[in-house]
């Protein structure tokens, strides 16, 4: 009778051990399945921001981000030196010279002329010096640009109009006299253009050009452009 009781106890103990083992196996399998499911959901979300990463200089850099920055910088640099604003003018030049005797002006030798020229002052900047930074996580684009500079002052020789002329005795105007008056006209036109905001307008137009270019690659309703100067 006692032997039969022990046999039944052994069977019960074995069944309990089997049940515990099956329970542990079930928990392990459930954890593995749940972990895989979470990874399957998380991975596409992560890939949407960073499809592939690489280490450079101890930092994790987004490969797509690097490619975009390189594409933007190369495209901007290809523009070279770009004229972004012009200032047209019509201005007068006056030339006068007179001979002297013992520091006394000889009026009959005075030679003068007054004429006008048309011209244009151009301003712009070197786009090869522009540097671009991109932060996909912060949704910002940083653009470092040089300030606009006067590129040229062009005077149209065909626009010359002579208003008055006086030839003094033995004192004709020379080529150097004409050249000197043109240089003075160029300097005056350059100064006047700067005073009237030519460089500021050139900077503004350059930013518009760069902004439109970036907008061809990125949705600027989602990105902010931060402008800095060298």
KOLLUM-225571 format. One record per residue (C-alpha): residue in one letter; x, y, z; residue number from 1. Coordinates in Angstrom, 1 decimal. Example, Ala and Ser with C-alpha at 12.3 -4.5 7.8 and 13.67 -1.06 7.14 Angstrom:
2
<site code="A" px="12.3" py="-4.5" pz="7.8" pos="1"/>
<site code="S" px="13.7" py="-1.1" pz="7.1" pos="2"/>
***
This chain:
230
<site code="X" px="0.0" py="0.0" pz="0.0" pos="1"/>
<site code="X" px="2.9" py="2.4" pz="0.9" pos="2"/>
<site code="X" px="4.7" py="1.6" pz="-2.4" pos="3"/>
<site code="X" px="1.7" py="2.5" pz="-4.5" pos="4"/>
<site code="X" px="1.4" py="5.9" pz="-2.7" pos="5"/>
<site code="X" px="5.1" py="6.6" pz="-3.5" pos="6"/>
<site code="X" px="4.6" py="5.8" pz="-7.1" pos="7"/>
<site code="X" px="1.7" py="8.2" pz="-7.4" pos="8"/>
<site code="X" px="3.7" py="11.0" pz="-5.7" pos="9"/>
<site code="X" px="6.6" py="10.5" pz="-8.2" pos="10"/>
<site code="X" px="4.2" py="10.9" pz="-11.1" pos="11"/>
<site code="X" px="2.7" py="14.1" pz="-9.7" pos="12"/>
<site code="X" px="6.2" py="15.6" pz="-9.0" pos="13"/>
<site code="X" px="7.3" py="14.8" pz="-12.6" pos="14"/>
<site code="X" px="4.2" py="16.4" pz="-14.0" pos="15"/>
<site code="X" px="4.8" py="19.5" pz="-12.0" pos="16"/>
<site code="X" px="8.4" py="19.7" pz="-13.2" pos="17"/>
<site code="X" px="7.3" py="19.4" pz="-16.8" pos="18"/>
<site code="X" px="4.7" py="22.1" pz="-16.4" pos="19"/>
<site code="X" px="7.2" py="24.5" pz="-14.9" pos="20"/>
<site code="X" px="9.7" py="23.8" pz="-17.8" pos="21"/>
<site code="X" px="7.0" py="24.4" pz="-20.4" pos="22"/>
<site code="X" px="6.1" py="27.7" pz="-18.7" pos="23"/>
<site code="X" px="9.7" py="28.9" pz="-18.8" pos="24"/>
<site code="X" px="10.0" py="28.0" pz="-22.5" pos="25"/>
<site code="X" px="6.8" py="29.8" pz="-23.2" pos="26"/>
<site code="X" px="8.0" py="33.0" pz="-21.5" pos="27"/>
<site code="X" px="11.3" py="32.9" pz="-23.4" pos="28"/>
<site code="X" px="9.5" py="32.4" pz="-26.8" pos="29"/>
<site code="X" px="7.0" py="35.2" pz="-26.0" pos="30"/>
<site code="X" px="9.8" py="37.6" pz="-25.1" pos="31"/>
<site code="X" px="11.7" py="36.8" pz="-28.3" pos="32"/>
<site code="X" px="8.6" py="37.3" pz="-30.5" pos="33"/>
<site code="X" px="7.8" py="40.6" pz="-28.8" pos="34"/>
<site code="X" px="11.3" py="41.9" pz="-29.2" pos="35"/>
<site code="X" px="11.3" py="41.1" pz="-32.9" pos="36"/>
<site code="X" px="8.0" py="42.8" pz="-33.4" pos="37"/>
<site code="X" px="9.2" py="46.0" pz="-31.6" pos="38"/>
<site code="X" px="12.4" py="46.0" pz="-33.8" pos="39"/>
<site code="X" px="10.3" py="45.6" pz="-36.9" pos="40"/>
<site code="X" px="8.3" py="48.7" pz="-36.0" pos="41"/>
<site code="X" px="11.2" py="50.8" pz="-34.7" pos="42"/>
<site code="X" px="13.6" py="50.1" pz="-37.6" pos="43"/>
<site code="X" px="11.6" py="51.7" pz="-40.4" pos="44"/>
<site code="X" px="11.1" py="54.8" pz="-38.2" pos="45"/>
<site code="X" px="14.8" py="55.1" pz="-37.6" pos="46"/>
<site code="X" px="15.6" py="54.5" pz="-41.2" pos="47"/>
<site code="X" px="13.3" py="57.4" pz="-42.2" pos="48"/>
<site code="X" px="15.8" py="59.7" pz="-40.4" pos="49"/>
<site code="X" px="19.0" py="57.9" pz="-40.9" pos="50"/>
<site code="X" px="19.1" py="55.2" pz="-43.6" pos="51"/>
<site code="X" px="22.8" py="54.4" pz="-43.0" pos="52"/>
<site code="X" px="25.4" py="55.8" pz="-40.7" pos="53"/>
<site code="X" px="29.2" py="55.8" pz="-40.6" pos="54"/>
<site code="X" px="31.8" py="56.9" pz="-38.1" pos="55"/>
<site code="X" px="34.1" py="59.9" pz="-38.9" pos="56"/>
<site code="X" px="36.3" py="61.8" pz="-36.5" pos="57"/>
<site code="X" px="34.6" py="60.0" pz="-33.6" pos="58"/>
<site code="X" px="31.2" py="61.2" pz="-34.5" pos="59"/>
<site code="X" px="28.2" py="59.4" pz="-36.1" pos="60"/>
<site code="X" px="27.3" py="61.1" pz="-39.3" pos="61"/>
<site code="X" px="24.3" py="60.6" pz="-41.5" pos="62"/>
<site code="X" px="25.4" py="59.4" pz="-44.9" pos="63"/>
<site code="X" px="22.3" py="60.9" pz="-46.7" pos="64"/>
<site code="X" px="22.9" py="64.2" pz="-44.9" pos="65"/>
<site code="X" px="26.5" py="64.3" pz="-46.1" pos="66"/>
<site code="X" px="25.5" py="63.6" pz="-49.6" pos="67"/>
<site code="X" px="22.9" py="66.4" pz="-49.5" pos="68"/>
<site code="X" px="25.4" py="68.9" pz="-48.1" pos="69"/>
<site code="X" px="27.9" py="68.0" pz="-50.8" pos="70"/>
<site code="X" px="25.2" py="68.3" pz="-53.5" pos="71"/>
<site code="X" px="24.1" py="71.7" pz="-52.3" pos="72"/>
<site code="X" px="27.6" py="73.1" pz="-52.0" pos="73"/>
<site code="X" px="28.7" py="71.9" pz="-55.4" pos="74"/>
<site code="X" px="25.6" py="73.3" pz="-57.0" pos="75"/>
<site code="X" px="26.1" py="76.7" pz="-55.4" pos="76"/>
<site code="X" px="29.9" py="76.8" pz="-56.2" pos="77"/>
<site code="X" px="29.2" py="76.1" pz="-59.8" pos="78"/>
<site code="X" px="27.5" py="79.6" pz="-60.0" pos="79"/>
<site code="X" px="31.0" py="81.2" pz="-59.6" pos="80"/>
<site code="X" px="31.1" py="85.0" pz="-59.2" pos="81"/>
<site code="X" px="27.5" py="86.0" pz="-59.6" pos="82"/>
<site code="X" px="26.2" py="89.6" pz="-60.2" pos="83"/>
<site code="X" px="23.2" py="90.0" pz="-58.0" pos="84"/>
<site code="X" px="22.5" py="93.8" pz="-58.3" pos="85"/>
<site code="X" px="23.2" py="96.6" pz="-60.7" pos="86"/>
<site code="X" px="23.1" py="100.4" pz="-60.4" pos="87"/>
<site code="X" px="22.7" py="102.4" pz="-63.6" pos="88"/>
<site code="X" px="23.7" py="106.0" pz="-63.7" pos="89"/>
<site code="X" px="24.1" py="109.1" pz="-65.9" pos="90"/>
<site code="X" px="26.7" py="111.5" pz="-64.6" pos="91"/>
<site code="X" px="28.6" py="114.6" pz="-65.7" pos="92"/>
<site code="X" px="32.4" py="115.0" pz="-65.9" pos="93"/>
<site code="X" px="34.1" py="118.3" pz="-65.8" pos="94"/>
<site code="X" px="37.7" py="118.9" pz="-66.9" pos="95"/>
<site code="X" px="39.5" py="122.2" pz="-66.5" pos="96"/>
<site code="X" px="43.1" py="123.3" pz="-66.7" pos="97"/>
<site code="X" px="44.9" py="126.6" pz="-67.1" pos="98"/>
<site code="X" px="48.5" py="127.6" pz="-67.5" pos="99"/>
<site code="X" px="50.2" py="129.9" pz="-65.0" pos="100"/>
<site code="X" px="53.1" py="132.4" pz="-65.0" pos="101"/>
<site code="X" px="54.8" py="132.9" pz="-61.7" pos="102"/>
<site code="X" px="51.8" py="131.2" pz="-60.1" pos="103"/>
<site code="X" px="49.4" py="133.6" pz="-61.8" pos="104"/>
<site code="X" px="46.7" py="131.9" pz="-63.9" pos="105"/>
<site code="X" px="46.6" py="132.9" pz="-67.5" pos="106"/>
<site code="X" px="42.9" py="133.1" pz="-68.3" pos="107"/>
<site code="X" px="43.4" py="133.0" pz="-72.1" pos="108"/>
<site code="X" px="45.0" py="129.5" pz="-71.7" pos="109"/>
<site code="X" px="42.1" py="128.0" pz="-69.8" pos="110"/>
<site code="X" px="40.6" py="124.9" pz="-71.4" pos="111"/>
<site code="X" px="37.4" py="123.3" pz="-70.1" pos="112"/>
<site code="X" px="34.7" py="120.8" pz="-71.1" pos="113"/>
<site code="X" px="31.6" py="119.4" pz="-69.5" pos="114"/>
<site code="X" px="30.2" py="116.1" pz="-70.7" pos="115"/>
<site code="X" px="28.0" py="113.2" pz="-69.5" pos="116"/>
<site code="X" px="28.3" py="109.5" pz="-69.6" pos="117"/>
<site code="X" px="26.0" py="106.6" pz="-68.9" pos="118"/>
<site code="X" px="27.3" py="103.6" pz="-66.9" pos="119"/>
<site code="X" px="26.5" py="100.8" pz="-64.6" pos="120"/>
<site code="X" px="27.9" py="99.7" pz="-61.2" pos="121"/>
<site code="X" px="27.6" py="95.9" pz="-60.6" pos="122"/>
<site code="X" px="27.8" py="94.2" pz="-57.3" pos="123"/>
<site code="X" px="27.8" py="90.5" pz="-56.4" pos="124"/>
<site code="X" px="29.7" py="87.8" pz="-54.5" pos="125"/>
<site code="X" px="31.9" py="84.8" pz="-55.0" pos="126"/>
<site code="X" px="29.5" py="81.8" pz="-54.6" pos="127"/>
<site code="X" px="32.5" py="79.4" pz="-54.4" pos="128"/>
<site code="X" px="33.1" py="80.7" pz="-50.9" pos="129"/>
<site code="X" px="29.6" py="79.7" pz="-49.7" pos="130"/>
<site code="X" px="29.5" py="76.9" pz="-47.1" pos="131"/>
<site code="X" px="26.4" py="75.0" pz="-46.2" pos="132"/>
<site code="X" px="25.5" py="73.0" pz="-43.1" pos="133"/>
<site code="X" px="22.5" py="70.7" pz="-42.7" pos="134"/>
<site code="X" px="20.9" py="69.3" pz="-39.6" pos="135"/>
<site code="X" px="18.1" py="66.9" pz="-40.5" pos="136"/>
<site code="X" px="17.1" py="66.3" pz="-36.9" pos="137"/>
<site code="X" px="16.7" py="70.0" pz="-36.1" pos="138"/>
<site code="X" px="15.4" py="70.8" pz="-39.6" pos="139"/>
<site code="X" px="17.8" py="73.7" pz="-40.2" pos="140"/>
<site code="X" px="20.1" py="74.7" pz="-43.0" pos="141"/>
<site code="X" px="23.0" py="76.9" pz="-42.2" pos="142"/>
<site code="X" px="24.4" py="79.1" pz="-45.0" pos="143"/>
<site code="X" px="27.7" py="80.9" pz="-44.5" pos="144"/>
<site code="X" px="28.2" py="83.6" pz="-47.2" pos="145"/>
<site code="X" px="30.7" py="86.3" pz="-47.9" pos="146"/>
<site code="X" px="29.5" py="89.9" pz="-48.1" pos="147"/>
<site code="X" px="28.7" py="91.4" pz="-51.5" pos="148"/>
<site code="X" px="31.4" py="93.5" pz="-53.2" pos="149"/>
<site code="X" px="31.5" py="96.0" pz="-56.0" pos="150"/>
<site code="X" px="32.5" py="93.9" pz="-59.0" pos="151"/>
<site code="X" px="32.9" py="96.5" pz="-61.7" pos="152"/>
<site code="X" px="32.1" py="100.0" pz="-62.9" pos="153"/>
<site code="X" px="31.4" py="100.1" pz="-66.6" pos="154"/>
<site code="X" px="31.1" py="103.4" pz="-68.5" pos="155"/>
<site code="X" px="29.6" py="103.3" pz="-72.0" pos="156"/>
<site code="X" px="31.9" py="105.4" pz="-74.3" pos="157"/>
<site code="X" px="29.1" py="105.6" pz="-76.9" pos="158"/>
<site code="X" px="26.9" py="107.5" pz="-74.4" pos="159"/>
<site code="X" px="29.3" py="110.5" pz="-74.3" pos="160"/>
<site code="X" px="27.5" py="113.8" pz="-74.7" pos="161"/>
<site code="X" px="29.5" py="117.1" pz="-74.8" pos="162"/>
<site code="X" px="27.7" py="120.0" pz="-73.3" pos="163"/>
<site code="X" px="30.3" py="122.7" pz="-73.4" pos="164"/>
<site code="X" px="33.9" py="123.1" pz="-74.5" pos="165"/>
<site code="X" px="36.5" py="125.9" pz="-74.3" pos="166"/>
<site code="X" px="39.9" py="125.6" pz="-75.9" pos="167"/>
<site code="X" px="42.5" py="127.8" pz="-74.3" pos="168"/>
<site code="X" px="45.5" py="129.2" pz="-76.3" pos="169"/>
<site code="X" px="48.3" py="126.6" pz="-76.4" pos="170"/>
<site code="X" px="46.7" py="124.4" pz="-73.8" pos="171"/>
<site code="X" px="44.8" py="121.5" pz="-75.5" pos="172"/>
<site code="X" px="43.4" py="118.6" pz="-73.5" pos="173"/>
<site code="X" px="45.4" py="115.4" pz="-73.6" pos="174"/>
<site code="X" px="44.5" py="111.7" pz="-73.4" pos="175"/>
<site code="X" px="45.7" py="111.6" pz="-69.8" pos="176"/>
<site code="X" px="43.2" py="114.5" pz="-69.0" pos="177"/>
<site code="X" px="40.3" py="112.5" pz="-70.4" pos="178"/>
<site code="X" px="41.4" py="109.3" pz="-68.6" pos="179"/>
<site code="X" px="41.7" py="111.2" pz="-65.3" pos="180"/>
<site code="X" px="38.2" py="112.5" pz="-65.6" pos="181"/>
<site code="X" px="36.9" py="109.0" pz="-66.3" pos="182"/>
<site code="X" px="38.6" py="107.7" pz="-63.2" pos="183"/>
<site code="X" px="37.0" py="110.4" pz="-61.1" pos="184"/>
<site code="X" px="33.6" py="109.6" pz="-62.6" pos="185"/>
<site code="X" px="34.1" py="105.9" pz="-61.8" pos="186"/>
<site code="X" px="35.0" py="106.6" pz="-58.2" pos="187"/>
<site code="X" px="32.1" py="109.0" pz="-57.8" pos="188"/>
<site code="X" px="29.6" py="106.4" pz="-59.2" pos="189"/>
<site code="X" px="31.0" py="103.7" pz="-57.0" pos="190"/>
<site code="X" px="30.6" py="105.8" pz="-53.8" pos="191"/>
<site code="X" px="27.1" py="106.9" pz="-54.8" pos="192"/>
<site code="X" px="26.0" py="103.3" pz="-55.5" pos="193"/>
<site code="X" px="27.2" py="102.2" pz="-52.1" pos="194"/>
<site code="X" px="25.4" py="105.1" pz="-50.4" pos="195"/>
<site code="X" px="22.2" py="104.1" pz="-52.1" pos="196"/>
<site code="X" px="22.3" py="100.5" pz="-50.7" pos="197"/>
<site code="X" px="23.7" py="98.6" pz="-53.7" pos="198"/>
<site code="X" px="25.6" py="96.1" pz="-51.5" pos="199"/>
<site code="X" px="22.7" py="95.5" pz="-49.2" pos="200"/>
<site code="X" px="20.5" py="94.8" pz="-52.2" pos="201"/>
<site code="X" px="23.1" py="92.5" pz="-53.7" pos="202"/>
<site code="X" px="23.3" py="90.5" pz="-50.4" pos="203"/>
<site code="X" px="19.5" py="90.2" pz="-50.3" pos="204"/>
<site code="X" px="19.3" py="89.0" pz="-53.9" pos="205"/>
<site code="X" px="22.1" py="86.5" pz="-53.3" pos="206"/>
<site code="X" px="20.3" py="85.0" pz="-50.3" pos="207"/>
<site code="X" px="17.2" py="84.7" pz="-52.5" pos="208"/>
<site code="X" px="19.1" py="82.9" pz="-55.2" pos="209"/>
<site code="X" px="20.6" py="80.4" pz="-52.7" pos="210"/>
<site code="X" px="17.3" py="79.9" pz="-51.0" pos="211"/>
<site code="X" px="15.6" py="79.1" pz="-54.3" pos="212"/>
<site code="X" px="18.3" py="76.7" pz="-55.1" pos="213"/>
<site code="X" px="18.1" py="74.9" pz="-51.8" pos="214"/>
<site code="X" px="14.3" py="74.8" pz="-52.2" pos="215"/>
<site code="X" px="14.8" py="72.6" pz="-55.2" pos="216"/>
<site code="X" px="16.2" py="69.9" pz="-52.9" pos="217"/>
<site code="X" px="14.5" py="70.4" pz="-49.6" pos="218"/>
<site code="X" px="11.0" py="71.4" pz="-48.5" pos="219"/>
<site code="X" px="11.6" py="74.9" pz="-47.0" pos="220"/>
<site code="X" px="8.2" py="74.8" pz="-45.3" pos="221"/>
<site code="X" px="9.8" py="72.2" pz="-43.0" pos="222"/>
<site code="X" px="13.4" py="73.6" pz="-42.8" pos="223"/>
<site code="X" px="14.6" py="77.0" pz="-41.5" pos="224"/>
<site code="X" px="17.6" py="78.7" pz="-43.2" pos="225"/>
<site code="X" px="20.1" py="80.3" pz="-40.9" pos="226"/>
<site code="X" px="22.3" py="83.0" pz="-42.6" pos="227"/>
<site code="X" px="25.8" py="83.8" pz="-41.4" pos="228"/>
<site code="X" px="28.7" py="85.8" pz="-42.8" pos="229"/>
<site code="X" px="32.3" py="85.0" pz="-43.1" pos="230"/>
***
